[in-house]
Amino acid sequence: MRVFLLGGAGLVGQYAAKYLAANVAVSEIAIAGRNMDKAKNAASAIGEKGVSIKADATDEKGLAELVADYDVLVNTSGPDYMVQPPAVRAAIRAGIHYCDVSCDGPSTEKVLELDAEAKDAGTTAIIGIGWGPGLDNLMMLHATRQLDRADSVHTCMALTFTDLVSGDVKKVAKEMRDSGPFSASWETFMRLFSGQCKIFHDNRWVAVDPFESEVVTPNPKGGTVKLYPVCGPQPITVPRSVPSLRDASVLISFVPFPLNELVRKLASRIRAGEIGTRQAAIEFIETAGSERDHWAPTHQEFPEDLWVTASGLKDGASVRYTLVPTSGWMGTAGPLCTAATMMMSGKIKENGIFPPEACLDPIPFMKEVATITTGKPTDAKLFEESFERLD
């Protein structure tokens, strides 16, 4: 099986290349991107299976010609909103399978409209199959299945600056200014906060301003935490798989919490057209990074970094179910590569465009991810879970 790994020289791409190269069924991995020096180095790092190819993720026709002889196009390039639609269309043109880690809600809506074309071309595309979105979609689906009737489900994330940016902050900012490897993911991230985001509320999709729609929710470690909705794909796709839902969203906050005010100001400037997402990301990193120790959270204020809550009825009572992943097994490249190998091996037979929860069985899939990323046995505990009565 031959894999075309778009963005394979990037941070996520290099991890994906490593996992794919370890699969005996994979015979070739094309590390593709704009920078050939980086592509050659990344291809060399995985040994004889690696080759390097120059590719532009936004060139649909050219990309379709490049991938025509491959089995699957695995897309880790970005920014998501720029590269996902043309890359999916390229895979459909070539009649091959596709998966990515895109976390942009508006792009997801555009790509879902290609479902009929993908079916006609014999293409299976699993979109947004990383850490978030991806594993959290499957956690959301699993959480709703623990209730007799699920009314709401939410992914909650608390992100620390010190986890997001490691190493020399000035170097990171310079690399972004020079279109380095951090640029695409950070542009996507700033975009999540900078516009009206679509959430599922009161049984319909509505657009809200993230910083005008804060939510105070219980923190699994105790107390509460203030979070903000963002324009990810999860609230677009998950309600389609859970008809009883009335509310669904992705809620995010920075820790320590004063960082949210910095993001709010930058998002306002993006909306006003004063700066772009790249400049906003650079200013965020430089401003917060100039006082790095100041932004390191204390143990007391640090919540879980990811958890999922679902509310509804269980045995006639109103309850909230909370799902917290155990540490060590979650990541972005693991689920992406697991999905790619499932498609190539014929384990996913239906063609079309699918978000993760529409075609993957949550627990078996996540156990497989844990096995390839950490070596944990398939019976290892993936989550801590709890029920709380609300009436």
C-alpha positions in Angstrom: 0.0 0.0 0.0 1.3 3.4 -1.0 0.6 6.6 1.1 0.8 10.2 -0.1 1.5 12.2 3.0 0.8 15.9 2.4 2.6 18.1 4.9 4.7 15.1 5.9 7.6 17.3 7.0 5.6 19.1 9.5 5.3 18.3 13.2 2.2 16.1 12.9 3.3 14.8 9.6 6.6 13.4 10.9 4.8 11.5 13.6 2.4 10.2 11.1 5.2 9.1 8.8 6.8 7.2 11.7 3.6 5.3 12.5 2.9 4.5 8.9 6.4 3.3 8.2 6.1 0.8 11.1 3.1 -0.8 9.3 4.4 -3.8 7.3 1.6 -3.4 4.8 2.8 0.1 3.8 5.4 -0.1 1.0 5.9 3.6 0.2 5.3 6.9 1.9 5.6 10.1 -0.2 6.6 13.0 2.0 5.0 15.9 0.1 5.2 19.6 0.6 6.4 23.0 -0.7 9.9 22.8 1.0 11.9 20.1 -0.7 14.8 20.3 1.7 12.5 19.5 4.6 10.6 16.9 2.6 13.9 15.1 1.8 15.0 15.1 5.4 11.7 13.8 6.6 11.7 11.1 4.0 15.3 10.1 4.9 14.3 9.8 8.5 11.8 6.9 7.8 14.3 4.9 5.7 13.7 3.1 2.5 10.0 3.5 2.4 10.3 7.3 2.2 10.4 9.4 -0.9 10.1 13.2 -1.3 7.8 15.0 -3.7 7.1 18.8 -4.2 3.4 19.5 -3.9 1.1 22.4 -3.4 -1.9 21.5 -1.2 -4.0 24.3 -2.8 -3.4 23.1 -6.4 -6.3 20.7 -6.9 -5.5 19.6 -10.5 -1.8 19.2 -9.9 -2.3 17.4 -6.6 -4.8 15.0 -8.3 -2.1 14.1 -10.9 0.5 13.5 -8.2 -1.6 11.2 -6.0 -3.2 9.1 -8.9 -1.0 6.1 -8.3 -1.3 6.1 -4.5 -3.9 4.3 -2.3 -4.6 7.1 0.2 -3.9 10.8 0.5 -3.2 11.6 4.2 -3.3 15.4 4.7 -1.5 17.0 7.6 -0.9 20.4 5.9 -2.5 23.7 6.6 -4.0 26.2 7.3 -7.0 23.9 7.3 -9.5 26.3 5.8 -7.2 26.8 2.8 -6.0 23.3 2.1 -8.8 20.9 3.1 -11.4 21.5 0.3 -8.9 21.4 -2.6 -7.1 18.3 -1.1 -10.4 16.4 -0.8 -11.4 17.4 -4.3 -8.0 16.2 -5.6 -8.5 12.8 -3.9 -11.9 12.5 -5.5 -10.5 13.4 -8.9 -7.9 10.7 -8.5 -10.4 8.2 -7.1 -8.3 7.4 -4.0 -9.1 7.4 -0.3 -8.4 10.4 2.0 -8.1 11.5 5.6 -7.0 14.7 7.4 -6.8 16.4 10.8 -8.7 19.6 9.8 -10.4 21.4 12.7 -12.2 24.2 10.7 -16.0 24.1 10.9 -16.8 26.2 7.8 -14.4 24.0 5.6 -16.1 20.9 7.0 -19.5 22.1 5.8 -18.1 22.7 2.3 -16.4 19.3 2.2 -19.5 17.4 3.4 -21.2 18.8 0.2 -18.8 16.6 -1.8 -20.3 13.3 -0.5 -22.1 12.4 -3.7 -19.0 13.0 -5.8 -16.9 10.9 -3.5 -19.4 8.0 -3.7 -19.3 8.2 -7.5 -15.5 8.2 -7.5 -15.2 5.3 -5.1 -13.5 7.5 -2.6 -13.7 7.2 1.2 -12.8 10.4 3.0 -12.6 10.6 6.8 -12.2 14.2 7.8 -11.0 15.7 11.1 -9.6 12.5 12.5 -6.9 13.7 14.9 -6.9 14.5 18.6 -9.5 17.3 18.4 -11.4 16.9 16.2 -11.3 13.2 15.9 -10.9 11.4 19.2 -13.2 13.9 20.9 -15.9 13.3 18.3 -15.8 9.6 19.2 -15.8 10.4 22.9 -18.8 12.6 22.3 -20.6 9.7 20.5 -19.6 7.3 23.2 -20.8 9.6 25.9 -24.3 10.0 24.3 -24.6 6.2 24.2 -24.2 6.0 28.0 -27.6 7.7 28.3 -31.1 6.5 27.5 -31.6 9.9 25.8 -28.9 12.4 25.2 -30.0 16.0 25.1 -26.6 17.8 25.0 -22.9 16.9 24.5 -19.8 19.1 24.7 -16.1 18.8 24.3 -14.2 20.9 26.8 -10.5 21.9 26.5 -8.2 23.9 28.7 -5.0 24.8 26.8 -1.8 26.1 28.5 0.6 28.4 26.7 3.5 26.4 28.1 2.2 23.2 26.5 1.3 24.9 23.2 4.7 26.6 22.7 7.8 24.8 23.8 11.4 25.9 23.4 12.6 29.4 22.3 9.6 31.7 21.8 11.5 34.1 19.7 12.6 31.3 17.4 9.0 30.0 17.1 7.8 33.5 16.2 10.6 34.0 13.6 9.8 30.6 12.0 6.2 31.7 11.7 7.3 35.0 10.1 9.3 32.9 7.6 6.4 30.6 6.9 7.9 27.9 9.2 6.2 24.7 10.5 4.3 26.4 13.3 2.5 28.9 11.0 -0.3 26.8 9.6 -1.6 25.2 12.9 -1.4 28.6 14.7 -3.3 30.4 11.9 -6.0 27.8 12.1 -6.1 28.1 15.9 -6.5 31.9 15.8 -9.3 31.5 13.2 -11.2 29.4 15.7 -11.8 32.4 17.9 -11.9 35.2 15.3 -15.3 35.0 13.8 -18.9 34.0 14.3 -18.9 30.3 15.2 -21.6 27.8 14.5 -22.9 25.7 17.4 -25.9 23.4 17.8 -28.3 25.0 20.3 -32.0 24.4 21.0 -32.1 21.8 18.1 -30.7 24.1 15.5 -27.4 25.5 14.3 -26.8 29.1 15.3 -23.9 31.5 14.9 -22.4 33.0 18.1 -19.5 35.2 19.1 -17.1 33.1 21.1 -16.3 35.8 23.7 -19.9 36.9 24.0 -21.1 33.3 24.7 -18.9 32.1 27.6 -20.0 28.9 29.4 -19.2 28.1 33.1 -19.0 24.3 33.4 -17.9 21.9 36.1 -14.2 21.0 36.0 -13.6 17.2 36.6 -10.8 18.2 39.1 -13.3 20.2 41.1 -14.9 23.7 40.9 -15.8 25.3 37.7 -14.1 26.7 34.6 -15.1 29.4 32.1 -14.9 28.2 28.5 -15.7 29.7 25.1 -17.4 28.1 22.0 -15.2 27.9 18.9 -16.0 27.1 15.2 -14.8 23.5 15.1 -16.5 20.8 13.0 -17.8 18.8 16.0 -21.0 20.8 16.5 -21.6 20.6 12.8 -21.3 16.8 12.5 -22.1 15.1 15.8 -25.8 16.1 15.9 -26.2 14.3 12.6 -25.3 11.0 14.3 -27.3 11.6 17.5 -30.9 12.7 16.5 -32.0 13.4 20.1 -29.4 16.1 20.7 -30.5 19.7 21.3 -27.1 21.2 22.1 -23.6 20.4 21.0 -20.4 22.5 21.1 -16.6 22.6 21.5 -15.6 24.8 24.4 -12.1 26.1 24.9 -10.2 28.2 27.4 -6.5 29.2 27.9 -4.8 28.7 31.2 -3.9 30.8 33.0 -7.3 32.4 32.3 -6.0 36.1 31.7 -4.6 34.8 28.4 -8.2 34.7 27.1 -8.3 38.5 27.2 -5.3 38.6 25.0 -6.9 36.2 22.5 -10.1 38.3 22.7 -8.3 41.5 21.7 -6.5 39.8 18.8 -9.7 38.2 17.6 -11.4 41.6 17.6 -8.5 43.0 15.5 -8.8 40.1 13.0 -12.5 40.7 12.6 -11.9 44.4 12.1 -9.4 43.6 9.3 -6.5 45.2 11.1 -4.4 42.0 11.1 -4.5 38.5 9.6 -4.5 35.2 11.5 -0.8 34.7 11.1 0.1 38.2 12.5 -2.3 37.6 15.4 -0.6 34.2 16.2 2.8 35.8 16.1 1.7 38.6 18.4 0.1 36.1 20.8 3.2 34.1 21.0 5.5 37.1 21.4 3.3 38.8 24.0 2.7 35.8 26.2 6.2 34.4 25.6 7.9 37.6 26.8 6.7 36.7 30.3 6.7 32.9 30.0 7.0 32.2 33.7 4.0 34.5 34.4 1.8 32.3 32.1 2.8 29.0 33.7 -0.3 27.8 35.5 -0.2 26.8 39.1 -1.3 23.3 40.0 -4.4 24.7 41.8 -5.8 26.5 38.8 -5.0 23.8 36.2 -8.1 21.9 35.1 -8.1 18.8 32.9 -6.9 19.5 29.4 -9.8 17.6 27.7 -13.1 16.1 28.9 -16.5 15.4 27.4 -19.8 15.9 29.1 -23.2 14.6 28.0 -26.5 15.4 29.7 -29.9 13.7 29.4 -31.9 10.8 30.9 -30.7 7.6 32.5 -33.1 5.2 34.2 -35.7 8.0 34.3 -33.4 10.5 36.0 -31.8 13.6 34.7 -28.0 13.1 34.7 -24.7 14.4 33.5 -22.1 11.9 32.3 -18.4 13.0 32.3 -15.6 11.3 30.3 -12.0 12.1 31.0 -9.2 10.3 29.0 -6.4 8.7 30.8 -3.0 10.2 30.0 -0.5 9.1 27.4 -2.4 7.5 24.6 -4.1 10.5 22.9 -2.5 12.4 20.1 -3.1 13.7 16.6 -1.1 11.4 14.3 -2.2 8.1 15.9 -5.9 8.3 15.0 -5.1 9.7 11.6 -2.8 6.8 10.7 -5.2 4.2 12.2 -8.0 5.6 10.0 -5.7 5.6 6.9 -4.7 1.9 7.4 -8.3 0.9 8.0 -9.3 2.4 4.7 -6.4 0.9 2.8 -7.1 -2.6 4.2 -10.7 -2.5 3.3 -12.1 -2.4 6.9 -14.1 0.7 5.9 -16.0 -0.3 2.8 -18.6 2.5 2.3 -17.6 5.4 0.1 -18.4 9.1 0.8 -17.4 11.9 3.1 -17.4 11.0 6.8 -16.7 12.7 10.0 -15.2 10.2 12.5 -18.4 9.4 14.4 -20.2 8.5 11.2 -18.0 5.6 10.3 -15.9 4.5 13.3 -16.9 2.4 16.3 -15.5 4.6 19.2 -14.1 2.1 21.7 -12.5 -0.5 19.3 -11.0 2.4 17.3 -9.6 4.2 20.3 -8.1 0.9 21.7 -6.3 0.5 18.4 -5.0 4.0 18.6 -3.7 3.4 22.1 -2.0 0.3 20.9 0.0 2.0 18.1 0.8 5.2 20.0 1.9 3.9 23.4 2.0 0.1 23.1 -0.7 -0.3 25.7 -2.7 -3.5 25.4 -6.2 -3.3 24.0 -7.7 -3.9 27.5 -5.9 -0.9 29.0 -8.2 1.7 30.6 -8.9 4.6 28.2 -11.1 6.8 30.4 -12.2 7.8 33.8 -16.0 8.2 33.8 -18.7 9.4 36.2 -22.4 10.0 36.4 -24.0 12.9 38.4 -27.7 13.3 39.0 -29.0 16.7 38.1 -32.5 16.6 39.7 
